[in-house]
């Protein structure tokens, strides 16, 4: 179980970090100048300007990371596990059990769609919370 989790975490880590970095570094210069003119500290600028501005990019990276981690976990099971949907696909392929193989794919599809739906709920909740907040410029 641990190798599958490690592979999924490594696959999910890099898109999330890249999008977070991109979101934090693309804050508009005029807003940064305003915070400098108001003598805001670096922590205040980060928490009240850069992070709220980076939320869409962070969530975009999170969506990619969620789907890639699902694929990574299944591929890890496919390559070297005795349990899980990837191993079930291998077994069904070896026994020529087409129905089991398709059921495995349907379960993976439902799992992916469920993750996407949950992601959408969380994202909409965060956006609603930020829209109410006066910190978003």
N, CA and C atoms as an extended XYZ file, in Angstrom:
411
Properties=species:S:1:pos:R:3:atomname:S:1:resname:S:1:resid:I:1 pbc="F F F"
N         0.824       -1.199        0.000 N   UNK     1
C         0.000        0.000        0.000 CA  UNK     1
C         0.865        1.259        0.000 C   UNK     1
N         1.932        1.269        0.768 N   UNK     2
C         2.763        2.467        0.885 CA  UNK     2
C         3.394        2.884       -0.442 C   UNK     2
N         3.926        1.962       -1.259 N   UNK     3
C         4.497        2.404       -2.534 CA  UNK     3
C         3.467        3.067       -3.452 C   UNK     3
N         2.236        2.576       -3.439 N   UNK     4
C         1.195        3.191       -4.268 CA  UNK     4
C         0.921        4.617       -3.816 C   UNK     4
N         0.875        4.804       -2.521 N   UNK     5
C         0.610        6.139       -1.975 CA  UNK     5
C         1.764        7.078       -2.299 C   UNK     5
N         2.980        6.587       -2.188 N   UNK     6
C         4.152        7.414       -2.491 CA  UNK     6
C         4.161        7.814       -3.959 C   UNK     6
N         3.873        6.869       -4.845 N   UNK     7
C         3.839        7.179       -6.275 CA  UNK     7
C         2.749        8.198       -6.573 C   UNK     7
N         1.571        8.002       -6.013 N   UNK     8
C         0.469        8.943       -6.237 CA  UNK     8
C         0.817       10.327       -5.692 C   UNK     8
N         1.454       10.380       -4.531 N   UNK     9
C         1.829       11.670       -3.939 CA  UNK     9
C         2.888       12.377       -4.779 C   UNK     9
N         3.865       11.630       -5.269 N   UNK    10
C         4.900       12.240       -6.105 CA  UNK    10
C         4.327       12.760       -7.416 C   UNK    10
N         3.412       12.003       -7.994 N   UNK    11
C         2.800       12.449       -9.241 CA  UNK    11
C         1.963       13.704       -9.006 C   UNK    11
N         1.295       13.793       -7.873 N   UNK    12
C         0.430       14.936       -7.581 CA  UNK    12
C         1.218       16.158       -7.117 C   UNK    12
N         2.390       15.965       -6.567 N   UNK    13
C         3.153       17.044       -5.947 CA  UNK    13
C         3.570       18.123       -6.943 C   UNK    13
N         4.129       17.721       -8.063 N   UNK    14
C         4.744       18.688       -8.968 CA  UNK    14
C         3.747       19.612       -9.672 C   UNK    14
N         2.605       19.129      -10.174 N   UNK    15
C         1.653       20.095      -10.742 CA  UNK    15
C         1.123       21.079       -9.701 C   UNK    15
N         0.944       20.605       -8.490 N   UNK    16
C         0.439       21.475       -7.431 CA  UNK    16
C         1.460       22.557       -7.078 C   UNK    16
N         2.711       22.174       -6.950 N   UNK    17
C         3.761       23.148       -6.628 CA  UNK    17
C         3.943       24.140       -7.773 C   UNK    17
N         3.947       23.650       -8.999 N   UNK    18
C         4.138       24.531      -10.152 CA  UNK    18
C         3.009       25.558      -10.266 C   UNK    18
N         1.783       25.114      -10.123 N   UNK    19
C         0.663       26.053      -10.223 CA  UNK    19
C         0.631       27.022       -9.045 C   UNK    19
N         0.985       26.559       -7.859 N   UNK    20
C         1.036       27.451       -6.701 CA  UNK    20
C         2.092       28.528       -6.910 C   UNK    20
N         3.263       28.134       -7.379 N   UNK    21
C         4.334       29.099       -7.648 CA  UNK    21
C         3.894       30.111       -8.703 C   UNK    21
N         3.283       29.605       -9.778 N   UNK    22
C         2.820       30.490      -10.834 CA  UNK    22
C         1.770       31.471      -10.305 C   UNK    22
N         0.854       30.980       -9.494 N   UNK    23
C        -0.182       31.848       -8.940 CA  UNK    23
C         0.379       32.909       -8.005 C   UNK    23
N         1.367       32.532       -7.205 N   UNK    24
C         1.950       33.485       -6.254 CA  UNK    24
C         2.812       34.536       -6.937 C   UNK    24
N         3.406       34.192       -8.068 N   UNK    25
C         4.320       35.127       -8.732 CA  UNK    25
C         3.648       35.973       -9.807 C   UNK    25
N         2.389       35.742      -10.098 N   UNK    26
C         1.717       36.537      -11.131 CA  UNK    26
C         0.763       37.569      -10.544 C   UNK    26
N         1.012       37.986       -9.338 N   UNK    27
C         0.204       39.042       -8.726 CA  UNK    27
C         0.462       40.340       -9.488 C   UNK    27
N        -0.578       41.080       -9.848 N   UNK    28
C        -0.382       42.320      -10.608 CA  UNK    28
C         0.531       43.308       -9.883 C   UNK    28
N         1.412       43.924      -10.654 N   UNK    29
C         2.379       44.858      -10.093 CA  UNK    29
C         1.745       46.063       -9.429 C   UNK    29
N         0.632       46.535       -9.971 N   UNK    30
C        -0.024       47.709       -9.376 CA  UNK    30
C        -0.524       47.409       -7.965 C   UNK    30
N        -1.013       46.198       -7.756 N   UNK    31
C        -1.479       45.830       -6.419 CA  UNK    31
C        -0.303       45.667       -5.463 C   UNK    31
N         0.805       45.119       -5.966 N   UNK    32
C         2.006       45.013       -5.129 CA  UNK    32
C         2.523       46.395       -4.745 C   UNK    32
N         2.500       47.330       -5.698 N   UNK    33
C         2.937       48.697       -5.404 CA  UNK    33
C         2.043       49.349       -4.355 C   UNK    33
N         0.747       49.079       -4.430 N   UNK    34
C        -0.177       49.621       -3.429 CA  UNK    34
C         0.170       49.095       -2.037 C   UNK    34
N         0.430       47.817       -1.930 N   UNK    35
C         0.782       47.244       -0.630 CA  UNK    35
C         2.121       47.791       -0.138 C   UNK    35
N         3.071       48.018       -1.066 N   UNK    36
C         4.348       48.615       -0.662 CA  UNK    36
C         4.142       50.054       -0.185 C   UNK    36
N         3.283       50.793       -0.895 N   UNK    37
C         3.013       52.184       -0.512 CA  UNK    37
C         2.347       52.257        0.859 C   UNK    37
N         1.552       51.252        1.176 N   UNK    38
C         0.906       51.202        2.491 CA  UNK    38
C         1.813       50.603        3.557 C   UNK    38
N         3.049       50.305        3.179 N   UNK    39
C         4.062       49.735        4.071 CA  UNK    39
C         3.605       48.421        4.711 C   UNK    39
N         2.986       47.592        3.904 N   UNK    40
C         2.565       46.273        4.389 CA  UNK    40
C         3.792       45.371        4.492 C   UNK    40
N         3.823       44.550        5.518 N   UNK    41
C         4.946       43.623        5.677 CA  UNK    41
C         4.857       42.524        4.620 C   UNK    41
N         5.927       41.763        4.485 N   UNK    42
C         5.937       40.661        3.510 CA  UNK    42
C         4.877       39.617        3.842 C   UNK    42
N         4.712       39.340        5.127 N   UNK    43
C         3.706       38.355        5.549 CA  UNK    43
C         2.303       38.860        5.210 C   UNK    43
N         2.040       40.140        5.483 N   UNK    44
C         0.732       40.711        5.166 CA  UNK    44
C         0.484       40.681        3.664 C   UNK    44
N         1.498       41.044        2.890 N   UNK    45
C         1.366       41.009        1.433 CA  UNK    45
C         1.101       39.593        0.946 C   UNK    45
N         1.789       38.635        1.530 N   UNK    46
C         1.588       37.243        1.127 CA  UNK    46
C         0.177       36.775        1.466 C   UNK    46
N        -0.242       37.000        2.717 N   UNK    47
C        -1.518       36.457        3.174 CA  UNK    47
C        -2.735       37.210        2.640 C   UNK    47
N        -2.605       38.509        2.445 N   UNK    48
C        -3.781       39.287        2.056 CA  UNK    48
C        -3.816       39.648        0.580 C   UNK    48
N        -2.716       39.439       -0.133 N   UNK    49
C        -2.715       39.768       -1.557 CA  UNK    49
C        -2.335       38.570       -2.418 C   UNK    49
N        -1.159       38.033       -2.187 N   UNK    50
C        -0.671       36.975       -3.080 CA  UNK    50
C        -1.479       35.680       -2.985 C   UNK    50
N        -1.763       35.218       -1.775 N   UNK    51
C        -2.503       33.951       -1.626 CA  UNK    51
C        -3.922       34.062       -2.184 C   UNK    51
N        -4.702       35.107       -1.848 N   UNK    52
C        -6.030       35.196       -2.470 CA  UNK    52
C        -5.969       35.299       -3.993 C   UNK    52
N        -4.950       35.987       -4.498 N   UNK    53
C        -4.808       36.090       -5.949 CA  UNK    53
C        -4.435       34.743       -6.567 C   UNK    53
N        -3.730       33.904       -5.818 N   UNK    54
C        -3.256       32.618       -6.338 CA  UNK    54
C        -4.266       31.485       -6.183 C   UNK    54
N        -5.378       31.712       -5.498 N   UNK    55
C        -6.351       30.637       -5.241 CA  UNK    55
C        -6.798       29.932       -6.525 C   UNK    55
N        -7.171       30.646       -7.593 N   UNK    56
C        -7.582       29.915       -8.804 CA  UNK    56
C        -6.473       29.030       -9.372 C   UNK    56
N        -5.240       29.513       -9.365 N   UNK    57
C        -4.131       28.704       -9.875 CA  UNK    57
C        -3.864       27.509       -8.970 C   UNK    57
N        -3.956       27.703       -7.667 N   UNK    58
C        -3.745       26.601       -6.727 CA  UNK    58
C        -4.805       25.526       -6.938 C   UNK    58
N        -6.047       25.949       -7.089 N   UNK    59
C        -7.113       24.970       -7.294 CA  UNK    59
C        -7.022       24.306       -8.661 C   UNK    59
N        -6.516       25.018       -9.644 N   UNK    60
C        -6.296       24.393      -10.948 CA  UNK    60
C        -5.245       23.292      -10.831 C   UNK    60
N        -4.170       23.576      -10.119 N   UNK    61
C        -3.152       22.552       -9.875 CA  UNK    61
C        -3.680       21.402       -9.049 C   UNK    61
N        -4.569       21.707       -8.103 N   UNK    62
C        -5.166       20.658       -7.278 CA  UNK    62
C        -6.025       19.721       -8.114 C   UNK    62
N        -6.751       20.276       -9.067 N   UNK    63
C        -7.591       19.431       -9.924 CA  UNK    63
C        -6.732       18.496      -10.769 C   UNK    63
N        -5.682       19.033      -11.357 N   UNK    64
C        -4.768       18.201      -12.143 CA  UNK    64
C        -4.117       17.153      -11.252 C   UNK    64
N        -3.696       17.562      -10.057 N   UNK    65
C        -3.033       16.640       -9.136 CA  UNK    65
C        -3.967       15.515       -8.693 C   UNK    65
N        -5.235       15.831       -8.454 N   UNK    66
C        -6.196       14.793       -8.056 CA  UNK    66
C        -6.325       13.721       -9.130 C   UNK    66
N        -6.514       14.159      -10.362 N   UNK    67
C        -6.706       13.190      -11.442 CA  UNK    67
C        -5.423       12.409      -11.723 C   UNK    67
N        -4.294       13.094      -11.696 N   UNK    68
C        -3.032       12.393      -11.934 CA  UNK    68
C        -2.708       11.412      -10.815 C   UNK    68
N        -3.070       11.745       -9.588 N   UNK    69
C        -2.805       10.811       -8.492 CA  UNK    69
C        -3.673        9.568       -8.613 C   UNK    69
N        -4.894        9.724       -9.091 N   UNK    70
C        -5.751        8.559       -9.333 CA  UNK    70
C        -5.140        7.668      -10.407 C   UNK    70
N        -4.709        8.270      -11.490 N   UNK    71
C        -4.066        7.498      -12.560 CA  UNK    71
C        -2.779        6.860      -12.052 C   UNK    71
N        -1.991        7.602      -11.291 N   UNK    72
C        -0.738        7.063      -10.758 CA  UNK    72
C        -0.954        5.887       -9.828 C   UNK    72
N        -1.979        5.962       -8.996 N   UNK    73
C        -2.272        4.850       -8.081 CA  UNK    73
C        -2.693        3.610       -8.857 C   UNK    73
N        -3.513        3.787       -9.884 N   UNK    74
C        -3.958        2.634      -10.678 CA  UNK    74
C        -2.790        2.037      -11.452 C   UNK    74
N        -1.938        2.875      -12.010 N   UNK    75
C        -0.769        2.359      -12.735 CA  UNK    75
C         0.168        1.635      -11.777 C   UNK    75
N         0.340        2.160      -10.571 N   UNK    76
C         1.179        1.477       -9.580 CA  UNK    76
C         0.591        0.119       -9.220 C   UNK    76
N        -0.725        0.046       -9.096 N   UNK    77
C        -1.373       -1.247       -8.840 CA  UNK    77
C        -1.238       -2.160      -10.050 C   UNK    77
N        -1.339       -1.585      -11.215 N   UNK    78
C        -1.255       -2.341      -12.464 CA  UNK    78
C         0.114       -2.992      -12.605 C   UNK    78
N         1.142       -2.267      -12.218 N   UNK    79
C         2.513       -2.753      -12.397 CA  UNK    79
C         2.931       -3.719      -11.306 C   UNK    79
N         2.644       -3.412      -10.053 N   UNK    80
C         3.227       -4.257       -9.026 CA  UNK    80
C         2.421       -4.455       -7.776 C   UNK    80
N         1.144       -4.736       -7.895 N   UNK    81
C         0.356       -4.963       -6.687 CA  UNK    81
C        -0.504       -6.206       -6.848 C   UNK    81
N        -0.936       -6.727       -5.720 N   UNK    82
C        -1.821       -7.893       -5.724 CA  UNK    82
C        -3.265       -7.498       -5.481 C   UNK    82
N        -3.487       -6.260       -5.055 N   UNK    83
C        -4.827       -5.783       -4.741 CA  UNK    83
C        -5.074       -4.475       -5.471 C   UNK    83
N        -6.340       -4.114       -5.555 N   UNK    84
C        -6.699       -2.847       -6.164 CA  UNK    84
C        -7.254       -3.022       -7.562 C   UNK    84
N        -7.720       -1.904       -8.113 N   UNK    85
C        -8.350       -1.951       -9.427 CA  UNK    85
C        -7.352       -2.254      -10.539 C   UNK    85
N        -6.130       -1.754      -10.420 N   UNK    86
C        -5.113       -2.064      -11.426 CA  UNK    86
C        -4.798       -3.546      -11.465 C   UNK    86
N        -4.666       -4.154      -10.298 N   UNK    87
C        -4.416       -5.601      -10.235 CA  UNK    87
C        -5.622       -6.373      -10.748 C   UNK    87
N        -6.815       -5.879      -10.478 N   UNK    88
C        -8.033       -6.529      -10.970 CA  UNK    88
C        -8.097       -6.478      -12.497 C   UNK    88
N        -7.647       -5.395      -13.077 N   UNK    89
C        -7.601       -5.292      -14.539 CA  UNK    89
C        -6.624       -6.310      -15.108 C   UNK    89
N        -5.470       -6.471      -14.461 N   UNK    90
C        -4.483       -7.466      -14.912 CA  UNK    90
C        -5.063       -8.872      -14.822 C   UNK    90
N        -5.711       -9.182      -13.710 N   UNK    91
C        -6.296      -10.518      -13.533 CA  UNK    91
C        -7.370      -10.768      -14.585 C   UNK    91
N        -8.228       -9.778      -14.807 N   UNK    92
C        -9.300       -9.965      -15.791 CA  UNK    92
C        -8.745      -10.087      -17.202 C   UNK    92
N        -7.629       -9.445      -17.457 N   UNK    93
C        -6.991       -9.572      -18.766 CA  UNK    93
C        -6.406      -10.969      -18.938 C   UNK    93
N        -5.798      -11.489      -17.890 N   UNK    94
C        -5.201      -12.824      -17.961 CA  UNK    94
C        -6.227      -13.934      -18.083 C   UNK    94
N        -7.400      -13.738      -17.495 N   UNK    95
C        -8.448      -14.768      -17.554 CA  UNK    95
C        -9.462      -14.496      -18.659 C   UNK    95
N        -9.208      -13.477      -19.456 N   UNK    96
C       -10.103      -13.082      -20.553 CA  UNK    96
C       -11.526      -12.801      -20.063 C   UNK    96
N       -11.619      -12.198      -18.899 N   UNK    97
C       -12.913      -11.850      -18.311 CA  UNK    97
C       -13.237      -10.395      -18.668 C   UNK    97
N       -13.865      -10.217      -19.821 N   UNK    98
C       -14.140       -8.880      -20.337 CA  UNK    98
C       -15.087       -8.099      -19.438 C   UNK    98
N       -16.080       -8.777      -18.878 N   UNK    99
C       -17.042       -8.081      -18.024 CA  UNK    99
C       -16.366       -7.486      -16.793 C   UNK    99
N       -15.483       -8.262      -16.168 N   UNK   100
C       -14.768       -7.777      -14.988 CA  UNK   100
C       -13.879       -6.592      -15.343 C   UNK   100
N       -13.271       -6.653      -16.502 N   UNK   101
C       -12.411       -5.561      -16.947 CA  UNK   101
C       -13.230       -4.285      -17.143 C   UNK   101
N       -14.375       -4.404      -17.792 N   UNK   102
C       -15.211       -3.228      -18.009 CA  UNK   102
C       -15.792       -2.700      -16.704 C   UNK   102
N       -16.144       -3.585      -15.801 N   UNK   103
C       -16.631       -3.139      -14.490 CA  UNK   103
C       -15.534       -2.366      -13.760 C   UNK   103
N       -14.302       -2.824      -13.871 N   UNK   104
C       -13.179       -2.109      -13.253 CA  UNK   104
C       -13.044       -0.712      -13.841 C   UNK   104
N       -13.186       -0.612      -15.157 N   UNK   105
C       -13.097        0.699      -15.794 CA  UNK   105
C       -14.265        1.603      -15.401 C   UNK   105
N       -15.441        1.028      -15.254 N   UNK   106
C       -16.602        1.816      -14.823 CA  UNK   106
C       -16.394        2.323      -13.395 C   UNK   106
N       -15.866        1.468      -12.528 N   UNK   107
C       -15.589        1.892      -11.145 CA  UNK   107
C       -14.557        3.018      -11.138 C   UNK   107
N       -13.519        2.905      -11.966 N   UNK   108
C       -12.521        3.972      -12.057 CA  UNK   108
C       -13.143        5.265      -12.575 C   UNK   108
N       -14.019        5.145      -13.542 N   UNK   109
C       -14.688        6.327      -14.079 CA  UNK   109
C       -15.553        6.993      -13.016 C   UNK   109
N       -16.314        6.199      -12.289 N   UNK   110
C       -17.165        6.749      -11.223 CA  UNK   110
C       -16.303        7.392      -10.138 C   UNK   110
N       -15.189        6.767       -9.808 N   UNK   111
C       -14.283        7.334       -8.809 CA  UNK   111
C       -13.714        8.671       -9.283 C   UNK   111
N       -13.293        8.730      -10.534 N   UNK   112
C       -12.776        9.982      -11.083 CA  UNK   112
C       -13.826       11.076      -11.125 C   UNK   112
N       -15.037       10.724      -11.546 N   UNK   113
C       -16.121       11.712      -11.578 CA  UNK   113
C       -16.500       12.175      -10.172 C   UNK   113
N       -16.455       11.263       -9.208 N   UNK   114
C       -16.753       11.633       -7.819 CA  UNK   114
C       -15.703       12.594       -7.274 C   UNK   114
N       -14.435       12.320       -7.565 N   UNK   115
C       -13.372       13.236       -7.140 CA  UNK   115
C       -13.560       14.612       -7.770 C   UNK   115
N       -13.913       14.632       -9.051 N   UNK   116
C       -14.126       15.895       -9.740 CA  UNK   116
C       -15.316       16.648       -9.148 C   UNK   116
N       -16.376       15.939       -8.799 N   UNK   117
C       -17.552       16.558       -8.196 CA  UNK   117
C       -17.210       17.142       -6.823 C   UNK   117
N       -16.486       16.372       -6.008 N   UNK   118
C       -16.084       16.875       -4.687 CA  UNK   118
C       -15.165       18.083       -4.817 C   UNK   118
N       -14.256       18.028       -5.779 N   UNK   119
C       -13.381       19.166       -6.042 CA  UNK   119
C       -14.216       20.407       -6.379 C   UNK   119
N       -15.219       20.236       -7.225 N   UNK   120
C       -16.078       21.353       -7.604 CA  UNK   120
C       -16.804       21.951       -6.412 C   UNK   120
N       -17.289       21.103       -5.514 N   UNK   121
C       -17.966       21.605       -4.311 CA  UNK   121
C       -17.021       22.427       -3.443 C   UNK   121
N       -15.822       21.913       -3.225 N   UNK   122
C       -14.845       22.627       -2.394 CA  UNK   122
C       -14.449       23.939       -3.060 C   UNK   122
N       -14.208       23.899       -4.357 N   UNK   123
C       -13.794       25.101       -5.088 CA  UNK   123
C       -14.882       26.170       -5.038 C   UNK   123
N       -16.123       25.774       -5.261 N   UNK   124
C       -17.216       26.745       -5.199 CA  UNK   124
C       -17.366       27.306       -3.788 C   UNK   124
N       -17.180       26.468       -2.779 N   UNK   125
C       -17.256       26.941       -1.403 CA  UNK   125
C       -16.179       27.953       -1.086 C   UNK   125
N       -14.978       27.712       -1.565 N   UNK   126
C       -13.878       28.654       -1.335 CA  UNK   126
C       -14.136       29.950       -2.090 C   UNK   126
N       -14.620       29.850       -3.321 N   UNK   127
C       -14.895       31.067       -4.083 CA  UNK   127
C       -15.986       31.908       -3.432 C   UNK   127
N       -17.032       31.264       -2.936 N   UNK   128
C       -18.102       32.005       -2.260 CA  UNK   128
C       -17.551       32.703       -1.023 C   UNK   128
N       -16.702       32.010       -0.287 N   UNK   129
C       -16.119       32.612        0.913 CA  UNK   129
C       -15.238       33.806        0.540 C   UNK   129
N       -14.484       33.694       -0.541 N   UNK   130
C       -13.619       34.793       -0.951 CA  UNK   130
C       -14.412       35.963       -1.515 C   UNK   130
N       -15.523       35.699       -2.158 N   UNK   131
C       -16.325       36.789       -2.712 CA  UNK   131
C       -16.906       37.652       -1.599 C   UNK   131
N       -17.211       37.052       -0.469 N   UNK   132
C       -17.759       37.795        0.664 CA  UNK   132
C       -16.658       38.593        1.346 C   UNK   132
N       -15.436       38.082        1.305 N   UNK   133
C       -14.324       38.708        2.007 CA  UNK   133
C       -13.918       40.017        1.330 C   UNK   133
N       -13.672       41.065        2.085 N   UNK   134
C       -13.237       42.329        1.496 CA  UNK   134
C       -11.755       42.332        1.135 C   UNK   134
N       -11.046       41.245        1.402 N   UNK   135
C        -9.616       41.205        1.139 CA  UNK   135
C        -9.293       41.050       -0.333 C   UNK   135
N       -10.235       40.568       -1.124 N   UNK   136
C        -9.988       40.376       -2.550 CA  UNK   136
C       -10.102       41.719       -3.242 C   UNK   136
N        -9.040       42.082       -3.932 N   UNK   137
C        -9.014       43.391       -4.611 CA  UNK   137
C        -9.371       43.204       -6.068 C   UNK   137
